[in-house]
Amino acid sequence: FAASLAFFGTVSSGLAGTSGDNGSLNLALDDAPVAGKVVAGDVRGCPTYAAVRQKSMDGFDVGRYTGRWYEHAYHDWTQFAEVYDTTLDIDLAADGRTWVDDFAVRGPSPRAAPASWRGSPVANGAHYPLYGTLDPAKPGELEEKGFGNVFPNYIVDVVPDGKGGYADAIQFQCLDAGGVRVFEGINFLSRDRDISPERLDAFFDRAEKAGLAPYGARRDQMHVVEHAPADFRDVENWWQRLW
């Protein structure tokens, strides 16, 4: 009983945006002038891809972008703060124009909910398929469908891995209505499960250079994602059998 209370308390804190950082705050707080007084640096609505696209995207090859990515930080008020071990497995359909993204999470993390994480229905992971349409004339820019919505997904910046592929990437999603943002998502992605603090710092620097800070790419507006160890074994208990 105590474990179940702890679990539901964890979930409710994520819904309420009271998990301890500001990444759960509603995006309207920084979408002036709806939020109130306009101050220097405020922005309204969503930027174009050209406004945020970085020079690193010159010559971008989506075929080299496929495979496993580990998410290391995100801004997305629709996600629980307690999710962890988030991965994206990206593939292209045979037509070369259809993007398939297996978005996977676990949660809550053992660190966030030590008394209850083993009882979570997604302790062993949950998968959410996302589908995108690629336009060869617009590399790095796609229309993606998932969670009941269609939204633009911009690959803003990539870091070459020195072997013909990409080591790190920043993705950005934004939706607006009447010039007011209704959703914004930012993903810091790496091919590596574990990265150094300096490498994470570099993500923030590149995001700021791309102009993403006003859309949530600030340290107080991004969730840093924990990752399970490579030898993680699925949880086996009566909760998991019940789910």
Buried (B, 14 or more C-beta within 10 A) or exposed (E): EEBEEBBEEBBEBBEEBEBEBBBBBEBEBBBBEBBEEEEEEBBBBBBEBEEBBBEBBEEBEBEBBBEEBBBBBBBBBEBBBBBBBBBBBBEBEEEEBBBBBBBBBBBBBBEBBEBBBBBBEBBBBBEEEBBBEBEEEEBBBBBBBBEEEEBBBBBBBBBEEEEEBBBBBBBBBBBBEEEBBBBBBBBBBBBBBEBEEEBBEBBBEBBEEBBBBBBBBBBEBBBBBBBBEEEEEEBEEEBBEEE
